[in-house]
Amino acid sequence: MITLATDTDSSGYTLECLSTGESISDRYDPAVGNLPLANPGATTAAFLRTRYKKRVIDVDGPEAGLYRFRDWLPLRRELSGSSAPVTYKSTALAGRLGAENLWITFSGYWPERNVRMVTGTFKECEAYSVYGRMPEQMDSTLVVASAGNTARAFLQVASENNLPLVVVVPEENLPGLWTVGPRSASTIVIAASDGADYTDAIDLASIVTEIPGFVPEGGARNVARRDGMATTMLSAAWEIGRTPDHYFQAVGSGTGAIAAWEANLRLIADGRFGSHKTTLHLAQNAPFLLLVDSWKRQSRELVPLDVNDAKRHVADISAKVLANRKPPYSPVGGVFDALNDCSGRMYGIENDTATRMANVFRETEGIDITAAAAIACGALEEAIDTGAVDKNDTIMLNITGGGVERALRELPIEYVVPDIVAAKEMWNRTAMADALSSPAKRR
């Protein structure tokens, strides 16, 4: 079920180009799906950022789900079924690591903590916000590329609300794709085969969006995606009473980190949560370290990447959702600027450390976490051991996925069978248009 939000004309916010400083209204264009990376006339690639007219945020009760943070979400409508991240003060994990003031922001399936993201990932925050930004009368089909978690979240939200969706995922990632309850006929799943990785899925999704009637979700460029993920920082600040000194998260694209940084800036302007900038501590799964290596150079440009080496590294890591070969690092307002503004740090965490930390988290906090979340835990352990953070500092650990094992046991899971398996010879507009327009060629 879909209900209209009070502010259906998006008058509660404007968009600012971070290159030109121009402020514009949110013209969500069905022809492109989201606003461009930079406004016309901008000389440097730059993000648009939401500027909310309500500078002091009011937060509703947990029963409002993700929309308890609606003051700082770019909404035209609200969808049913959402859950919000939950923040609590750790004692057991904090004691194990020697952190006196550790706060965990958990996104996933953990009913006892009143968080019911049934797909086990904070990507649901994105999905409910992205669809909430789209006009209700828009009849185009949203296209999303994913390594797995984003696809799972968008499929769930689209199925529950009967919304049109195409997701494109690497074929080898299909085992991680499922819905709770039946998948809606309004959704189409394309599996990119022939050894495709996440970046290949992004490229194939881009081809699909060239077909009339299909529009890109937009990734990091979509302000609704970033502001949806920013609710993790809002949850932490609201529960702690201030913004944390340090923020830990595992990253693939780094969009969640950009979102946390932007939320921090809004909270400073609010005036009730402190005036300090939270230091971002971002982790990747070694040996896939594109962002780590780029940040070490202290250059806005990404380091050159050999595609074959990158794909071998993807095969070697446990948290494959963290392997993005085209992250939003360089644009104005991207990962480089976020890290630079807050004196951020980056970490490369090995598989064995992630496995150990996943076990530590389960033993201490009582819930399973995803491989990506375990990478973040490994970075936190390293930062404490090396003195990068002080044991008395206020630390936020963003657990971006958890409770998956429990969800698979307790909920009516239905694994996804792809509608289209796209070999490389199909990675063109003509072949994809043919497959999408021919139901007999699906499943």
Kinemage of the C-alpha trace (Angstrom):
@kinemage 1
@onewidth
@group {chain A} dominant
@subgroup {mainchain}
@vectorlist {calphas} color= white
{ca met a 1} P 0.000 0.000 0.000
{ca ile a 2} L 1.220 3.498 -0.884
{ca thr a 3} L 0.117 6.645 0.914
{ca leu a 4} L 0.964 10.174 -0.111
{ca ala a 5} L 3.280 12.131 2.110
{ca thr a 6} L 2.102 15.528 3.321
{ca asp a 7} L 4.675 17.346 1.198
{ca thr a 8} L 3.763 15.914 -2.198
{ca asp a 9} L 5.279 18.778 -4.190
{ca ser a 10} L 8.754 18.390 -2.599
{ca ser a 11} L 8.485 21.956 -1.267
{ca gly a 12} L 10.217 20.896 1.952
{ca tyr a 13} L 13.624 20.897 0.278
{ca thr a 14} L 15.675 22.177 -2.614
{ca leu a 15} L 18.761 20.802 -4.338
{ca glu a 16} L 22.116 22.549 -4.393
{ca cys a 17} L 24.844 21.890 -6.938
{ca leu a 18} L 28.080 21.556 -4.985
{ca ser a 19} L 30.095 22.901 -7.918
{ca thr a 20} L 28.131 26.012 -8.861
{ca gly a 21} L 26.245 26.637 -5.613
{ca glu a 22} L 23.029 26.951 -7.601
{ca ser a 23} L 19.846 26.057 -5.724
{ca ile a 24} L 17.053 24.432 -7.720
{ca ser a 25} L 13.756 22.679 -7.105
{ca asp a 26} L 13.666 18.900 -7.456
{ca arg a 27} L 12.519 18.282 -11.012
{ca tyr a 28} L 12.355 14.501 -10.992
{ca asp a 29} L 12.423 13.827 -14.731
{ca pro a 30} L 10.954 10.474 -15.817
{ca ala a 31} L 13.200 10.562 -18.874
{ca val a 32} L 16.365 10.301 -16.788
{ca gly a 33} L 15.152 8.987 -13.443
{ca asn a 34} L 17.245 11.330 -11.347
{ca leu a 35} L 18.891 14.700 -11.611
{ca pro a 36} L 22.277 14.844 -13.344
{ca leu a 37} L 25.627 14.567 -11.629
{ca ala a 38} L 26.219 18.282 -12.113
{ca asn a 39} L 24.025 21.154 -13.193
{ca pro a 40} L 24.362 22.587 -16.695
{ca gly a 41} L 27.179 25.092 -16.666
{ca ala a 42} L 29.176 23.359 -13.949
{ca thr a 43} L 32.856 23.010 -14.820
{ca thr a 44} L 33.556 20.174 -12.380
{ca ala a 45} L 31.598 16.953 -11.871
{ca ala a 46} L 29.678 17.472 -8.663
{ca phe a 47} L 26.891 16.000 -6.620
{ca leu a 48} L 23.628 17.674 -5.909
{ca arg a 49} L 22.763 17.824 -2.210
{ca thr a 50} L 19.412 18.267 -0.529
{ca arg a 51} L 18.886 21.437 1.476
{ca tyr a 52} L 15.963 20.946 3.836
{ca lys a 53} L 13.955 23.980 4.822
{ca lys a 54} L 13.516 22.471 8.273
{ca arg a 55} L 16.968 22.866 9.804
{ca val a 56} L 15.996 21.450 13.206
{ca ile a 57} L 14.885 17.850 12.839
{ca asp a 58} L 11.939 16.308 14.664
{ca val a 59} L 12.016 12.519 14.909
{ca asp a 60} L 8.868 10.414 15.175
{ca gly a 61} L 8.495 7.197 17.147
{ca pro a 62} L 9.790 3.806 15.949
{ca glu a 63} L 6.344 2.870 14.640
{ca ala a 64} L 6.908 5.305 11.758
{ca gly a 65} L 9.723 3.092 10.438
{ca leu a 66} L 12.273 4.821 8.251
{ca tyr a 67} L 9.906 7.756 7.868
{ca arg a 68} L 10.458 8.749 11.497
{ca phe a 69} L 13.258 10.810 9.888
{ca arg a 70} L 10.955 12.279 7.234
{ca asp a 71} L 12.052 15.862 8.003
{ca trp a 72} L 15.350 15.083 6.285
{ca leu a 73} L 14.185 12.721 3.563
{ca pro a 74} L 13.282 13.950 0.035
{ca leu a 75} L 9.794 12.471 -0.038
{ca arg a 76} L 6.762 12.794 -2.257
{ca arg a 77} L 5.097 9.700 -0.791
{ca glu a 78} L 5.541 7.065 1.898
{ca leu a 79} L 5.421 3.303 1.439
{ca ser a 80} L 4.348 0.627 3.860
{ca gly a 81} L 6.640 -1.882 5.547
{ca ser a 82} L 9.752 0.129 6.406
{ca ser a 83} L 11.985 -0.212 9.439
{ca ala a 84} L 14.586 2.234 10.736
{ca pro a 85} L 18.149 1.605 11.946
{ca val a 86} L 18.411 1.122 15.700
{ca thr a 87} L 21.265 2.461 17.832
{ca tyr a 88} L 22.203 1.095 21.249
{ca lys a 89} L 25.175 1.291 23.612
{ca ser a 90} L 27.327 -1.803 23.551
{ca thr a 91} L 28.667 -3.428 26.682
{ca ala a 92} L 29.857 -6.880 25.626
{ca leu a 93} L 31.650 -6.024 22.363
{ca ala a 94} L 32.835 -2.765 23.904
{ca gly a 95} L 34.386 -4.705 26.769
{ca arg a 96} L 36.053 -7.173 24.423
{ca leu a 97} L 37.615 -4.380 22.336
{ca gly a 98} L 38.366 -1.992 25.189
{ca ala a 99} L 36.077 0.802 23.985
{ca glu a 100} L 34.348 2.589 26.845
{ca asn a 101} L 31.783 4.451 24.756
{ca leu a 102} L 30.890 2.246 21.793
{ca trp a 103} L 27.497 2.664 20.148
{ca ile a 104} L 26.246 0.176 17.574
{ca thr a 105} L 23.848 1.241 14.839
{ca phe a 106} L 22.236 -1.951 13.593
{ca ser a 107} L 20.367 -2.408 10.327
{ca gly a 108} L 18.964 -5.848 9.685
{ca tyr a 109} L 16.582 -8.389 11.164
{ca trp a 110} L 16.613 -8.332 14.965
{ca pro a 111} L 13.044 -8.201 16.351
{ca glu a 112} L 14.177 -7.939 19.974
{ca arg a 113} L 15.895 -4.666 19.075
{ca asn a 114} L 12.791 -3.530 17.186
{ca val a 115} L 14.544 -3.536 13.826
{ca arg a 116} L 12.837 -5.592 11.133
{ca met a 117} L 14.652 -5.073 7.871
{ca val a 118} L 13.642 -8.483 6.606
{ca thr a 119} L 16.300 -8.563 3.879
{ca gly a 120} L 18.969 -8.130 6.555
{ca thr a 121} L 20.561 -5.006 5.081
{ca phe a 122} L 20.498 -1.227 5.424
{ca lys a 123} L 19.871 -1.064 1.683
{ca glu a 124} L 16.186 -1.067 2.637
{ca cys a 125} L 16.782 2.494 3.857
{ca glu a 126} L 17.739 3.388 0.302
{ca ala a 127} L 14.816 1.599 -1.316
{ca tyr a 128} L 12.113 3.208 0.810
{ca ser a 129} L 13.652 6.634 0.309
{ca val a 130} L 14.275 6.271 -3.448
{ca tyr a 131} L 10.741 5.080 -4.153
{ca gly a 132} L 9.452 7.745 -1.769
{ca arg a 133} L 11.088 10.440 -3.891
{ca met a 134} L 9.502 9.193 -7.118
{ca pro a 135} L 6.169 10.752 -8.160
{ca glu a 136} L 3.261 8.366 -7.639
{ca gln a 137} L 1.998 8.940 -11.180
{ca met a 138} L 5.359 8.018 -12.725
{ca asp a 139} L 4.827 4.949 -14.914
{ca ser a 140} L 8.444 4.233 -15.883
{ca thr a 141} L 10.290 1.184 -14.577
{ca leu a 142} L 13.145 1.762 -12.163
{ca val a 143} L 16.430 0.000 -13.014
{ca val a 144} L 18.854 -0.941 -10.236
{ca ala a 145} L 22.287 -2.559 -10.494
{ca ser a 146} L 23.494 -4.537 -7.519
{ca ala a 147} L 25.985 -7.045 -6.174
{ca gly a 148} L 23.142 -8.549 -4.162
{ca asn a 149} L 22.097 -6.570 -1.082
{ca thr a 150} L 20.624 -3.598 -2.935
{ca ala a 151} L 18.771 -5.914 -5.306
{ca arg a 152} L 17.338 -7.875 -2.394
{ca ala a 153} L 16.123 -4.706 -0.685
{ca phe a 154} L 14.595 -3.129 -3.790
{ca leu a 155} L 12.915 -6.415 -4.790
{ca gln a 156} L 11.350 -6.681 -1.355
{ca val a 157} L 10.048 -3.111 -1.307
{ca ala a 158} L 8.821 -3.288 -4.913
{ca ser a 159} L 7.082 -6.617 -4.279
{ca glu a 160} L 5.353 -5.437 -1.101
{ca asn a 161} L 4.112 -2.293 -2.849
{ca asn a 162} L 3.623 -3.704 -6.375
{ca leu a 163} L 6.044 -1.245 -7.963
{ca pro a 164} L 7.796 -1.691 -11.343
{ca leu a 165} L 11.464 -2.673 -11.055
{ca val a 166} L 14.317 -4.229 -13.009
{ca val a 167} L 17.377 -5.388 -11.069
{ca val a 168} L 20.632 -6.444 -12.707
{ca val a 169} L 23.010 -8.653 -10.730
{ca pro a 170} L 26.037 -10.834 -11.499
{ca glu a 171} L 24.855 -14.402 -12.049
{ca glu a 172} L 27.266 -15.761 -9.463
{ca asn a 173} L 25.640 -13.551 -6.808
{ca leu a 174} L 22.167 -15.068 -7.281
{ca pro a 175} L 22.424 -17.299 -4.171
{ca gly a 176} L 22.185 -14.137 -2.075
{ca leu a 177} L 19.010 -12.957 -3.786
{ca trp a 178} L 15.664 -13.765 -2.191
{ca thr a 179} L 12.429 -12.198 -1.061
{ca val a 180} L 10.280 -12.693 1.999
{ca gly a 181} L 7.039 -13.920 0.481
{ca pro a 182} L 6.318 -14.018 -3.239
{ca arg a 183} L 8.115 -11.756 -5.659
{ca ser a 184} L 5.771 -9.383 -7.462
{ca ala a 185} L 5.129 -9.809 -11.168
{ca ser a 186} L 5.996 -6.108 -11.432
{ca thr a 187} L 9.677 -7.013 -10.961
{ca ile a 188} L 12.207 -8.409 -13.446
{ca val a 189} L 15.587 -9.890 -12.509
{ca ile a 190} L 18.428 -9.922 -15.047
{ca ala a 191} L 21.470 -12.054 -14.250
{ca ala a 192} L 24.640 -10.968 -16.047
{ca ser a 193} L 26.580 -14.136 -16.858
{ca asp a 194} L 30.019 -14.961 -18.325
{ca gly a 195} L 31.914 -14.049 -15.156
{ca ala a 196} L 30.274 -10.653 -14.706
{ca asp a 197} L 31.021 -8.681 -11.548
{ca tyr a 198} L 29.218 -5.767 -9.911
{ca thr a 199} L 30.692 -3.185 -12.287
{ca asp a 200} L 29.579 -5.281 -15.269
{ca ala a 201} L 26.085 -5.315 -13.770
{ca ile a 202} L 26.209 -1.513 -13.535
{ca asp a 203} L 27.200 -1.277 -17.192
{ca leu a 204} L 24.438 -3.664 -18.268
{ca ala a 205} L 21.870 -1.746 -16.217
{ca ser a 206} L 22.977 1.417 -18.010
{ca ile a 207} L 22.213 -0.263 -21.336
{ca val a 208} L 18.728 -1.171 -20.109
{ca thr a 209} L 18.043 2.459 -19.184
{ca glu a 210} L 18.617 3.443 -22.825
{ca ile a 211} L 15.370 1.616 -23.645
{ca pro a 212} L 12.252 3.841 -23.512
{ca gly a 213} L 10.233 3.291 -20.350
{ca phe a 214} L 13.199 2.300 -18.173
{ca val a 215} L 14.906 4.846 -15.912
{ca pro a 216} L 18.085 4.640 -13.816
{ca glu a 217} L 17.908 4.629 -10.054
{ca gly a 218} L 21.007 6.819 -10.112
{ca gly a 219} L 23.260 5.267 -7.488
{ca ala a 220} L 25.271 7.748 -5.447
{ca arg a 221} L 23.925 10.626 -7.569
{ca asn a 222} L 20.412 10.033 -6.285
{ca val a 223} L 19.920 12.261 -3.244
{ca ala a 224} L 17.218 9.922 -1.960
{ca arg a 225} L 19.667 7.029 -1.820
{ca arg a 226} L 22.199 9.034 0.172
{ca asp a 227} L 19.649 10.573 2.513
{ca gly a 228} L 18.060 7.175 3.114
{ca met a 229} L 21.427 5.789 4.207
{ca ala a 230} L 22.057 8.940 6.252
{ca thr a 231} L 19.388 7.751 8.695
{ca thr a 232} L 22.065 5.566 10.312
{ca met a 233} L 23.906 8.691 11.475
{ca leu a 234} L 20.634 10.367 12.435
{ca ser a 235} L 19.682 7.334 14.512
{ca ala a 236} L 23.015 7.410 16.315
{ca ala a 237} L 22.973 11.144 17.005
{ca trp a 238} L 19.396 11.034 18.249
{ca glu a 239} L 20.085 8.119 20.606
{ca ile a 240} L 23.481 9.296 21.853
{ca gly a 241} L 22.427 12.940 22.126
{ca arg a 242} L 25.387 14.118 20.054
{ca thr a 243} L 27.231 13.182 16.904
{ca pro a 244} L 29.919 10.544 17.491
{ca asp a 245} L 33.621 11.318 17.434
{ca his a 246} L 34.276 8.371 15.115
{ca tyr a 247} L 32.218 6.491 12.530
{ca phe a 248} L 33.140 3.007 11.265
{ca gln a 249} L 31.716 1.398 8.130
{ca ala a 250} L 32.764 -1.002 5.388
{ca val a 251} L 32.448 0.534 1.914
{ca gly a 252} L 32.296 -0.527 -1.703
{ca ser a 253} L 31.145 2.622 -3.449
{ca gly a 254} L 31.455 4.771 -0.331
{ca thr a 255} L 27.969 6.210 -0.808
{ca gly a 256} L 27.008 5.388 2.774
{ca ala a 257} L 30.046 7.257 4.040
{ca ile a 258} L 29.155 10.309 1.947
{ca ala a 259} L 25.658 10.094 3.425
{ca ala a 260} L 26.998 9.979 6.985
{ca trp a 261} L 29.206 13.009 6.319
{ca glu a 262} L 26.291 14.960 4.864
{ca ala a 263} L 24.117 14.029 7.844
{ca asn a 264} L 26.871 15.230 10.185
{ca leu a 265} L 26.882 18.624 8.455
{ca arg a 266} L 23.096 18.895 8.842
{ca leu a 267} L 23.317 17.935 12.509
{ca ile a 268} L 25.942 20.641 13.103
{ca ala a 269} L 23.580 23.182 11.520
{ca asp a 270} L 20.755 21.871 13.720
{ca gly a 271} L 22.806 23.005 16.719
{ca arg a 272} L 21.729 20.399 19.294
{ca phe a 273} L 24.227 17.623 18.540
{ca gly a 274} L 27.601 19.333 18.790
{ca ser a 275} L 29.744 21.318 16.385
{ca his a 276} L 32.444 18.731 15.673
{ca lys a 277} L 32.967 16.759 12.497
{ca thr a 278} L 32.834 13.013 12.945
{ca thr a 279} L 35.947 11.240 11.670
{ca leu a 280} L 35.091 8.646 9.032
{ca his a 281} L 36.881 5.290 9.364
{ca leu a 282} L 36.158 3.338 6.196
{ca ala a 283} L 37.183 -0.224 5.437
{ca gln a 284} L 37.509 -2.432 2.387
{ca asn a 285} L 38.061 -6.161 2.049
{ca ala a 286} L 41.674 -6.918 1.039
{ca pro a 287} L 42.911 -7.486 -1.598
{ca phe a 288} L 40.230 -5.332 -3.324
{ca leu a 289} L 41.454 -1.945 -2.084
{ca leu a 290} L 40.661 0.611 -4.779
{ca leu a 291} L 39.457 3.285 -2.369
{ca val a 292} L 42.158 2.515 0.198
{ca asp a 293} L 44.950 2.803 -2.382
{ca ser a 294} L 43.461 5.962 -3.886
{ca trp a 295} L 43.180 7.658 -0.495
{ca lys a 296} L 46.792 6.766 0.342
{ca arg a 297} L 47.874 8.908 -2.630
{ca gln a 298} L 45.864 11.868 -1.275
{ca ser a 299} L 44.722 12.564 -4.806
{ca arg a 300} L 41.215 13.260 -6.034
{ca glu a 301} L 41.735 10.776 -8.859
{ca leu a 302} L 41.288 7.034 -8.451
{ca val a 303} L 44.401 4.934 -8.913
{ca pro a 304} L 44.575 3.162 -12.293
{ca leu a 305} L 42.874 -0.209 -12.110
{ca asp a 306} L 43.649 -3.291 -14.152
{ca val a 307} L 40.294 -4.967 -14.820
{ca asn a 308} L 41.685 -8.512 -14.803
{ca asp a 309} L 43.524 -7.935 -11.518
{ca ala a 310} L 40.397 -6.380 -10.036
{ca lys a 311} L 38.242 -9.350 -10.994
{ca arg a 312} L 40.764 -11.747 -9.467
{ca his a 313} L 40.669 -9.714 -6.275
{ca val a 314} L 36.863 -9.817 -6.249
{ca ala a 315} L 37.044 -13.606 -6.460
{ca asp a 316} L 39.328 -13.635 -3.405
{ca ile a 317} L 37.243 -11.529 -0.997
{ca ser a 318} L 34.440 -12.680 1.263
{ca ala a 319} L 32.477 -9.394 1.171
{ca lys a 320} L 31.874 -9.205 -2.573
{ca val a 321} L 29.344 -6.389 -2.116
{ca leu a 322} L 32.326 -4.128 -1.341
{ca ala a 323} L 33.887 -4.531 -4.799
{ca asn a 324} L 32.940 -1.539 -6.923
{ca arg a 325} L 35.350 -0.637 -9.716
{ca lys a 326} L 33.713 2.761 -10.340
{ca pro a 327} L 33.073 4.327 -6.919
{ca pro a 328} L 32.031 8.008 -6.591
{ca tyr a 329} L 35.413 9.048 -5.263
{ca ser a 330} L 36.409 12.038 -7.403
{ca pro a 331} L 33.308 14.267 -7.876
{ca val a 332} L 32.859 17.343 -5.745
{ca gly a 333} L 31.013 16.075 -2.680
{ca gly a 334} L 32.263 12.510 -3.210
{ca val a 335} L 34.324 10.129 -1.086
{ca phe a 336} L 37.566 12.104 -1.437
{ca asp a 337} L 35.954 15.298 -0.177
{ca ala a 338} L 34.186 13.494 2.659
{ca leu a 339} L 37.418 11.921 3.929
{ca asn a 340} L 39.383 15.120 3.452
{ca asp a 341} L 36.865 17.278 5.315
{ca cys a 342} L 36.853 15.133 8.448
{ca ser a 343} L 40.474 13.854 8.471
{ca gly a 344} L 39.212 10.399 7.668
{ca arg a 345} L 41.050 7.084 7.584
{ca met a 346} L 40.824 3.943 5.472
{ca tyr a 347} L 41.616 0.313 6.293
{ca gly a 348} L 42.212 -2.883 4.347
{ca ile a 349} L 40.853 -5.885 6.269
{ca glu a 350} L 41.636 -9.499 5.378
{ca asn a 351} L 39.083 -12.312 5.113
{ca asp a 352} L 40.350 -14.145 8.170
{ca thr a 353} L 39.978 -11.044 10.321
{ca ala a 354} L 36.424 -10.575 9.067
{ca thr a 355} L 35.556 -14.191 9.873
{ca arg a 356} L 36.977 -13.842 13.375
{ca met a 357} L 35.187 -10.564 14.026
{ca ala a 358} L 31.877 -11.979 12.799
{ca asn a 359} L 32.259 -14.709 15.420
{ca val a 360} L 33.228 -12.169 18.084
{ca phe a 361} L 30.155 -10.069 17.316
{ca arg a 362} L 27.873 -13.095 17.503
{ca glu a 363} L 29.407 -14.169 20.828
{ca thr a 364} L 29.228 -10.709 22.387
{ca glu a 365} L 26.113 -9.102 20.915
{ca gly a 366} L 24.060 -12.211 20.157
{ca ile a 367} L 23.278 -11.813 16.447
{ca asp a 368} L 24.900 -12.784 13.161
{ca ile a 369} L 26.281 -10.062 10.909
{ca thr a 370} L 27.170 -9.926 7.222
{ca ala a 371} L 30.710 -10.179 5.884
{ca ala a 372} L 30.752 -6.457 5.102
{ca ala a 373} L 29.728 -5.561 8.648
{ca ala a 374} L 32.476 -7.840 9.957
{ca ile a 375} L 34.979 -5.885 7.849
{ca ala a 376} L 33.882 -2.735 9.699
{ca cys a 377} L 34.402 -4.532 13.017
{ca gly a 378} L 37.909 -5.453 11.917
{ca ala a 379} L 38.667 -1.806 11.188
{ca leu a 380} L 37.402 -0.807 14.623
{ca glu a 381} L 39.632 -3.405 16.282
{ca glu a 382} L 42.650 -2.153 14.331
{ca ala a 383} L 41.911 1.497 15.142
{ca ile a 384} L 41.716 0.740 18.863
{ca asp a 385} L 44.847 -1.421 18.833
{ca thr a 386} L 46.883 1.235 16.988
{ca gly a 387} L 45.587 4.159 19.032
{ca ala a 388} L 43.799 5.800 16.094
{ca val a 389} L 40.843 6.181 18.455
{ca asp a 390} L 40.897 6.653 22.196
{ca lys a 391} L 38.982 4.203 24.378
{ca asn a 392} L 36.998 7.080 25.872
{ca asp a 393} L 35.942 8.529 22.509
{ca thr a 394} L 32.327 8.253 21.406
{ca ile a 395} L 32.397 5.645 18.643
{ca met a 396} L 29.643 4.667 16.213
{ca leu a 397} L 29.937 1.252 14.567
{ca asn a 398} L 27.619 1.056 11.563
{ca ile a 399} L 26.522 -2.573 11.229
{ca thr a 400} L 25.079 -2.371 7.737
{ca gly a 401} L 23.667 -5.875 7.668
{ca gly a 402} L 22.785 -8.581 10.137
{ca gly a 403} L 20.264 -11.150 11.217
{ca val a 404} L 20.332 -12.748 7.780
{ca glu a 405} L 20.833 -16.254 9.148
{ca arg a 406} L 17.925 -15.725 11.500
{ca ala a 407} L 15.706 -14.325 8.745
{ca leu a 408} L 16.455 -17.343 6.573
{ca arg a 409} L 15.357 -19.615 9.432
{ca glu a 410} L 12.271 -17.740 10.570
{ca leu a 411} L 10.751 -16.024 7.547
{ca pro a 412} L 9.025 -17.401 4.408
{ca ile a 413} L 12.022 -17.027 2.104
{ca glu a 414} L 11.693 -17.492 -1.648
{ca tyr a 415} L 14.935 -17.612 -3.597
{ca val a 416} L 14.996 -15.655 -6.835
{ca val a 417} L 15.073 -17.338 -10.220
{ca pro a 418} L 16.247 -14.818 -12.843
{ca asp a 419} L 13.826 -13.805 -15.563
{ca ile a 420} L 16.681 -13.198 -18.026
{ca val a 421} L 20.176 -14.654 -18.039
{ca ala a 422} L 22.237 -12.264 -20.147
{ca ala a 423} L 25.385 -13.645 -21.755
{ca lys a 424} L 27.885 -11.112 -23.067
{ca glu a 425} L 26.441 -11.208 -26.579
{ca met a 426} L 23.228 -9.816 -25.073
{ca trp a 427} L 24.918 -6.812 -23.504
{ca asn a 428} L 23.498 -4.383 -26.049
{ca arg a 429} L 20.353 -2.306 -26.343
{ca thr a 430} L 18.741 -4.363 -29.125
{ca ala a 431} L 19.106 -7.706 -27.379
{ca met a 432} L 17.963 -6.386 -24.011
{ca ala a 433} L 14.957 -4.593 -25.504
{ca asp a 434} L 13.987 -7.830 -27.244
{ca ala a 435} L 14.299 -9.888 -24.071
{ca leu a 436} L 12.390 -7.380 -21.942
{ca ser a 437} L 9.554 -7.105 -24.465
{ca ser a 438} L 9.160 -10.884 -24.908
{ca pro a 439} L 7.662 -12.600 -21.836
{ca ala a 440} L 8.181 -15.978 -23.514
{ca lys a 441} L 11.941 -15.386 -23.384
{ca arg a 442} L 11.880 -14.937 -19.636
{ca arg a 443} L 12.133 -17.707 -17.045
